[in-house]
Amino acid sequence: MKSVINRIVFLNILLFFSVGADAQKKRSNTPHAPGEDIYKHYVGTIGKKKIALDLRYGYQGASNYGGSKYYTLGKDDRVLFYIAEPETFEHGVPMTAREDEGYIGVPKRNENSSQPKWEFVIKGDKLTGTKKSGDGGKGESIDLKEDYSQSVPLELRYMKNFSQKIMPGRNKPLAISSVLYVIPSETADEATSTLVNKSLLDLLGIKDFNDSTGNGPSDVYNYRFFATCEKVIDSVSDDEIPDNPYTQHTTVLPVYNDKGLLVLKKDEKTDFDNGLKSQMQFSYIDVRNKKTWSSAEVLNVNAPKLSEILEATVRSMFNISADKKFSEFIAEGKMPVSEFFYPANEGVYFCYPNQLRASFYDNDSRVYSEDFEVYVSYEKLGDIVTEGFRNRIGG
């Protein structure tokens, strides 16, 4: 009997320590509370190289939200990297990250990866550590500090809602909607906050913040989708009711935040009524001059030579020789000009759906984390970029 009691005590002790260890790893009860999801703009050095880093991260669960990017100051040599899940979800703990080629949708977990590895810690407004080459060679010191002298300080927000209405005949919510977006930080000046918030609301199709509750504009956006779903479900027959909830997942995130210019990109993916749909939209916010630019004020997408410039760029990207007809890859026989683009330090990124990338890759089974982007320098674009914007981005 005594041995049985001792075994029970021993098992209880083991259970106590195992539960304690798991508790350190468990997410907070409020995983998306302010401060848990972060967007930071850092400036500093990796070795002797001066860089800027746009970091997005969710502490509770090690969420990368599409990955972070850094680039040489004043350049467009962007490098994507993903932060691996740390030992705990607390702040200030040592973290690691792997640089990526930008086309893998899931962070690399292979410790033997040939991609460079970061070992770092975030404390206060500093990010410090070491960047090691993939072959394990000599490392370079990382010394970065939050810097908003040329960029907008932002906070990351996430909201996910489930419709209270149940799918008829199924024990599931009618719809699920989520929004990941940024708002100006409390440290941003009033004029900047007003300008950025207006652009955010325009992208979400909301009149003003007074339309929303304490959860911000995301709840209006989500519940508006639910209302649309309810109208549809009330109008269909029983055999037309889908097996799974309608879904809407939207992000409004910065793709450029430098030189006093903030570019927000809205990505909306819905599985609703007539199938899966994807939409994108941009807002070009000139914080320095307190205005927003329209796409037509940035460049002329109708310029006849733009398609030729994009085709030449794509041929270079995919090593397509000049003797091969473009119609072998695209039925139209020429490179389409995307109306969706965003400017950066030295050029413009033209954004296309990922399906177009498959036209140039045979038997490509990889999962891509981003849209297919074609980058063209301002020099090559020439007068396709408006004089006003050339003067602005060069100033």
C-alpha positions as CSV (number, residue, x, y, z in Angstrom):
1,M,0.0,0.0,0.0
2,K,2.8,2.3,0.9
3,S,4.6,1.7,-2.4
4,V,1.3,2.5,-4.3
5,I,1.0,5.8,-2.3
6,N,4.6,6.7,-3.1
7,R,4.0,6.0,-6.8
8,I,0.9,8.3,-6.8
9,V,2.8,11.1,-5.1
10,F,5.7,10.7,-7.6
11,L,3.3,10.8,-10.5
12,N,1.6,13.9,-9.1
13,I,5.0,15.6,-8.7
14,L,5.8,14.8,-12.4
15,L,2.4,16.1,-13.4
16,F,2.9,19.3,-11.5
17,F,6.2,20.0,-13.2
18,S,5.0,19.0,-16.7
19,V,1.9,21.3,-16.3
20,G,4.2,24.0,-15.1
21,A,6.4,23.7,-18.1
22,D,3.4,23.7,-20.5
23,A,2.0,26.8,-18.7
24,Q,5.1,28.7,-19.6
25,K,4.4,28.0,-23.2
26,K,0.7,28.6,-23.2
27,R,-0.7,31.7,-24.9
28,S,-2.1,34.5,-22.9
29,N,-5.9,34.6,-22.4
30,T,-5.8,37.8,-24.4
31,P,-3.3,36.9,-27.2
32,H,-4.1,40.0,-29.3
33,A,-4.1,42.5,-26.5
34,P,-2.2,45.8,-27.3
35,G,1.5,45.1,-27.2
36,E,1.3,41.4,-28.0
37,D,1.1,42.0,-31.8
38,I,3.8,44.4,-32.9
39,Y,5.0,46.4,-35.9
40,K,8.4,48.0,-35.5
41,H,10.6,50.0,-37.8
42,Y,14.3,49.6,-37.0
43,V,17.3,51.3,-38.4
44,G,20.9,50.3,-37.6
45,T,23.6,47.9,-38.8
46,I,24.3,44.3,-39.6
47,G,28.1,44.2,-39.5
48,K,29.1,47.3,-41.4
49,K,25.9,47.4,-43.6
50,K,23.4,50.1,-42.8
51,I,19.8,48.6,-42.9
52,A,16.2,49.3,-42.1
53,L,13.9,46.5,-40.8
54,D,10.1,46.4,-40.8
55,L,9.3,43.8,-38.2
56,R,5.8,42.3,-37.6
57,Y,5.3,39.6,-35.0
58,G,2.8,38.2,-32.6
59,Y,4.3,37.1,-29.3
60,Q,1.4,34.8,-28.3
61,G,2.0,31.9,-30.7
62,A,5.0,33.3,-32.6
63,S,2.9,34.6,-35.4
64,N,4.9,36.0,-38.3
65,Y,2.0,37.6,-40.2
66,G,3.6,37.1,-43.6
67,G,7.1,37.6,-42.4
68,S,9.4,40.6,-41.8
69,K,11.7,42.4,-44.3
70,Y,14.9,44.3,-44.1
71,Y,16.8,46.3,-46.8
72,T,19.9,48.4,-47.3
73,L,19.1,52.0,-46.4
74,G,17.9,53.8,-49.6
75,K,17.9,50.5,-51.6
76,D,15.2,48.0,-52.6
77,D,17.2,44.8,-51.9
78,R,14.5,43.4,-49.6
79,V,15.2,40.2,-47.6
80,L,12.3,38.3,-46.0
81,F,12.7,36.3,-42.8
82,Y,10.6,34.4,-40.4
83,I,11.0,34.2,-36.6
84,A,10.9,30.6,-35.2
85,E,8.8,29.7,-32.2
86,P,10.9,30.6,-29.0
87,E,11.0,28.6,-25.8
88,T,8.3,30.8,-24.2
89,F,5.8,33.3,-25.5
90,E,7.1,36.0,-23.1
91,H,8.6,39.2,-24.2
92,G,12.4,39.8,-24.0
93,V,13.4,36.1,-24.6
94,P,16.1,35.0,-27.0
95,M,14.7,34.4,-30.5
96,T,16.0,33.0,-33.8
97,A,15.0,33.7,-37.4
98,R,15.8,32.3,-40.8
99,E,16.2,34.4,-43.9
100,D,14.0,33.1,-46.8
101,E,13.9,33.4,-50.5
102,G,10.4,34.8,-50.2
103,Y,8.3,32.1,-51.8
104,I,7.8,29.6,-49.0
105,G,4.5,30.0,-47.2
106,V,5.6,28.3,-44.0
107,P,8.7,29.3,-42.0
108,K,11.7,26.9,-42.5
109,R,12.1,24.8,-39.4
110,N,15.2,22.9,-40.6
111,E,18.1,23.7,-38.4
112,N,20.4,22.6,-41.2
113,S,19.0,25.1,-43.6
114,S,21.6,26.9,-45.7
115,Q,19.8,30.2,-45.3
116,P,21.4,32.8,-42.9
117,K,20.2,32.6,-39.3
118,W,19.5,35.4,-36.8
119,E,19.9,35.0,-33.1
120,F,18.6,38.1,-31.3
121,V,16.6,39.6,-28.5
122,I,14.2,42.6,-28.4
123,K,14.4,44.7,-25.3
124,G,12.9,48.2,-25.2
125,D,13.5,50.0,-28.4
126,K,16.5,47.9,-29.3
127,L,17.0,44.7,-31.4
128,T,20.4,43.2,-30.9
129,G,22.1,39.9,-31.7
130,T,24.1,38.1,-34.4
131,K,23.5,37.1,-38.0
132,K,25.2,33.8,-38.9
133,S,25.8,32.5,-42.4
134,G,24.1,29.3,-43.5
135,D,27.3,27.4,-43.5
136,G,28.0,28.3,-39.9
137,G,30.8,30.7,-40.7
138,K,31.7,33.9,-38.9
139,G,28.7,35.9,-37.6
140,E,28.0,39.6,-38.0
141,S,26.6,41.7,-35.1
142,I,23.1,43.1,-35.3
143,D,22.5,46.5,-33.7
144,L,19.1,48.0,-34.5
145,K,17.0,50.7,-32.8
146,E,13.5,51.8,-33.4
147,D,13.6,54.9,-35.6
148,Y,10.6,56.9,-36.9
149,S,12.3,60.0,-38.2
150,Q,11.5,58.9,-41.8
151,S,8.6,56.5,-41.1
152,V,5.3,56.3,-39.3
153,P,5.1,54.6,-35.9
154,L,2.3,52.0,-36.1
155,E,0.6,49.4,-33.9
156,L,-0.7,46.0,-35.1
157,R,-4.2,45.0,-34.4
158,Y,-6.1,41.7,-35.0
159,M,-9.7,40.8,-34.6
160,K,-11.5,37.6,-35.5
161,N,-15.3,37.2,-35.2
162,F,-17.7,34.3,-35.5
163,S,-21.3,34.9,-36.7
164,Q,-23.8,34.2,-34.0
165,K,-26.2,32.9,-36.6
166,I,-25.8,29.1,-37.1
167,M,-25.6,27.6,-40.6
168,P,-29.0,26.1,-41.2
169,G,-28.9,22.3,-40.7
170,R,-25.3,22.4,-39.5
171,N,-23.7,22.9,-36.1
172,K,-21.4,25.6,-37.4
173,P,-21.3,29.4,-37.4
174,L,-22.7,30.9,-40.6
175,A,-19.6,33.0,-41.2
176,I,-16.1,33.7,-39.9
177,S,-14.2,37.0,-40.5
178,S,-10.9,38.3,-39.4
179,V,-8.9,41.6,-40.0
180,L,-5.2,42.2,-39.3
181,Y,-4.4,45.9,-39.7
182,V,-2.3,48.8,-38.4
183,I,-3.2,52.0,-36.7
184,P,-1.0,55.0,-35.9
185,S,0.8,54.6,-32.6
186,E,0.1,57.0,-29.7
187,T,3.5,58.6,-30.4
188,A,2.4,59.7,-33.9
189,D,1.4,63.4,-34.2
190,E,-2.2,64.3,-34.6
191,A,-2.0,65.3,-38.3
192,T,-0.3,62.0,-39.2
193,S,-2.8,59.9,-37.2
194,T,-5.8,61.7,-38.9
195,L,-4.3,61.1,-42.4
196,V,-3.4,57.4,-41.8
197,N,-6.7,56.6,-40.0
198,K,-8.7,58.1,-42.9
199,S,-6.8,56.0,-45.4
200,L,-7.4,52.9,-43.3
201,L,-11.1,53.5,-43.1
202,D,-11.3,54.2,-46.8
203,L,-9.6,50.9,-47.5
204,L,-12.1,49.1,-45.2
205,G,-15.1,51.1,-46.6
206,I,-16.0,52.6,-43.2
207,K,-17.1,56.2,-42.7
208,D,-15.4,56.9,-39.3
209,F,-14.2,55.4,-36.1
210,N,-17.4,56.4,-34.4
211,D,-19.1,53.7,-36.4
212,S,-17.2,51.1,-34.4
213,T,-17.0,49.9,-30.8
214,G,-14.0,49.6,-28.5
215,N,-12.6,46.9,-30.8
216,G,-12.0,49.5,-33.5
217,P,-13.0,49.5,-37.2
218,S,-12.5,45.7,-37.5
219,D,-15.8,44.8,-35.8
220,V,-17.8,47.0,-38.3
221,Y,-15.9,45.3,-41.2
222,N,-16.5,41.8,-39.9
223,Y,-20.2,42.2,-38.9
224,R,-21.0,43.9,-42.2
225,F,-19.8,40.7,-43.9
226,F,-22.0,38.7,-41.6
227,A,-25.0,40.8,-42.5
228,T,-24.3,40.1,-46.2
229,C,-24.0,36.4,-45.5
230,E,-27.3,36.3,-43.7
231,K,-29.1,37.9,-46.6
232,V,-27.6,35.3,-49.0
233,I,-28.4,32.3,-46.8
234,D,-32.0,33.4,-46.3
235,S,-32.4,33.5,-50.1
236,V,-31.1,30.0,-51.0
237,S,-32.7,26.6,-50.9
238,D,-31.7,23.9,-48.4
239,D,-29.7,22.0,-51.0
240,E,-27.7,25.1,-51.8
241,I,-26.5,25.7,-48.2
242,P,-22.7,25.1,-48.1
243,D,-21.1,22.6,-45.8
244,N,-18.7,25.0,-44.2
245,P,-19.0,28.6,-43.0
246,Y,-18.5,31.6,-45.3
247,T,-15.1,33.2,-44.6
248,Q,-13.4,36.5,-45.1
249,H,-9.8,37.2,-44.1
250,T,-8.4,40.6,-44.7
251,T,-5.1,42.3,-44.0
252,V,-4.2,46.0,-44.2
253,L,-0.4,46.2,-43.7
254,P,2.4,48.5,-44.7
255,V,4.5,47.5,-47.7
256,Y,6.6,50.6,-47.7
257,N,7.3,53.0,-44.7
258,D,10.2,55.3,-45.4
259,K,11.1,58.8,-46.6
260,G,7.9,60.1,-45.0
261,L,5.8,57.9,-47.4
262,L,3.6,55.1,-46.0
263,V,2.0,52.7,-48.5
264,L,-0.8,50.4,-47.1
265,K,-1.9,47.3,-48.9
266,K,-5.3,45.8,-48.4
267,D,-5.5,42.0,-49.2
268,E,-9.0,40.6,-48.9
269,K,-9.7,36.9,-49.5
270,T,-13.3,35.6,-49.3
271,D,-14.9,32.2,-49.7
272,F,-18.5,33.3,-50.2
273,D,-21.4,32.6,-52.5
274,N,-19.6,32.2,-55.8
275,G,-16.4,30.7,-54.6
276,L,-13.0,31.9,-53.5
277,K,-12.1,35.5,-54.4
278,S,-9.1,37.7,-53.8
279,Q,-8.8,41.5,-54.0
280,M,-6.1,44.0,-53.4
281,Q,-6.0,47.7,-53.0
282,F,-3.3,50.3,-52.1
283,S,-3.2,53.7,-50.3
284,Y,-0.3,56.0,-50.9
285,I,0.0,58.2,-47.8
286,D,2.4,61.2,-48.0
287,V,2.9,62.0,-44.4
288,R,5.6,64.5,-45.1
289,N,3.3,66.6,-47.3
290,K,0.1,65.7,-45.5
291,K,-1.7,64.2,-48.6
292,T,-2.6,61.0,-50.3
293,W,-1.5,60.2,-53.8
294,S,-3.8,58.5,-56.3
295,S,-2.2,55.8,-58.5
296,A,-2.5,58.0,-61.5
297,E,-0.5,60.7,-59.7
298,V,2.3,58.1,-59.2
299,L,2.6,56.7,-62.7
300,N,0.9,56.2,-66.0
301,V,-0.1,52.5,-66.3
302,N,-1.5,53.2,-69.8
303,A,1.9,54.1,-71.2
304,P,2.4,51.9,-74.4
305,K,5.9,50.9,-73.5
306,L,5.2,49.7,-70.0
307,S,4.1,46.2,-71.1
308,E,7.4,45.9,-73.0
309,I,9.4,47.0,-69.9
310,L,7.6,44.5,-67.7
311,E,8.0,41.7,-70.3
312,A,11.8,42.3,-70.5
313,T,12.0,42.2,-66.6
314,V,10.1,39.0,-66.4
315,R,12.2,37.4,-69.1
316,S,15.3,38.3,-67.0
317,M,13.7,37.0,-63.8
318,F,12.9,33.6,-65.3
319,N,15.8,33.3,-67.8
320,I,13.4,33.3,-70.8
321,S,15.5,33.7,-74.0
322,A,14.6,36.3,-76.6
323,D,13.9,33.7,-79.3
324,K,11.0,32.2,-77.2
325,K,7.6,33.7,-77.9
326,F,5.9,35.2,-74.9
327,S,2.7,33.5,-76.1
328,E,4.2,30.2,-75.0
329,F,3.7,31.4,-71.4
330,I,0.8,33.8,-71.6
331,A,-2.1,33.4,-74.1
332,E,-2.3,37.1,-74.9
333,G,1.3,37.1,-76.1
334,K,2.3,40.0,-74.0
335,M,2.9,40.9,-70.4
336,P,-0.2,42.4,-68.8
337,V,0.2,45.7,-67.0
338,S,-1.0,45.4,-63.4
339,E,-3.0,48.3,-62.0
340,F,-1.9,47.3,-58.6
341,F,1.6,48.6,-57.6
342,Y,3.5,50.3,-54.9
343,P,6.5,52.6,-55.0
344,A,9.7,52.1,-53.0
345,N,13.1,53.7,-52.7
346,E,14.5,53.1,-56.2
347,G,11.6,51.6,-58.2
348,V,8.1,50.2,-58.3
349,Y,6.7,46.8,-57.4
350,F,3.9,45.6,-59.8
351,C,1.7,43.0,-58.1
352,Y,0.0,40.1,-59.8
353,P,-2.0,37.1,-58.5
354,N,0.1,34.1,-57.8
355,Q,-1.6,32.2,-60.7
356,L,0.4,34.3,-63.1
357,R,3.7,33.1,-61.6
358,A,2.7,29.5,-62.5
359,S,2.7,30.5,-66.2
360,F,6.5,30.8,-66.0
361,Y,7.2,27.8,-63.7
362,D,6.5,24.3,-65.0
363,N,5.3,21.8,-62.3
364,D,5.8,24.3,-59.5
365,S,4.3,22.8,-56.4
366,R,5.8,25.4,-53.9
367,V,3.5,27.4,-51.7
368,Y,4.0,31.2,-52.1
369,S,3.7,33.6,-49.2
370,E,3.1,36.7,-51.3
371,D,1.7,37.9,-54.6
372,F,3.8,37.7,-57.6
373,E,5.8,40.9,-57.8
374,V,7.7,42.4,-60.7
375,Y,10.2,45.1,-59.7
376,V,11.2,47.9,-62.2
377,S,13.5,50.7,-61.3
378,Y,12.6,54.3,-61.7
379,E,15.4,54.7,-64.2
380,K,13.9,52.0,-66.5
381,L,10.4,53.4,-66.1
382,G,11.6,56.9,-67.0
383,D,8.7,59.3,-67.7
384,I,6.1,56.7,-67.0
385,V,6.6,57.9,-63.4
386,T,5.0,61.3,-63.1
387,E,7.2,64.3,-62.7
388,G,5.5,65.2,-59.4
389,F,6.2,61.8,-57.9
390,R,9.7,61.6,-59.2
391,N,10.4,64.9,-57.5
392,R,8.7,63.6,-54.3
393,I,10.5,60.3,-53.9
394,G,13.8,61.8,-54.9
395,G,13.5,64.6,-52.3
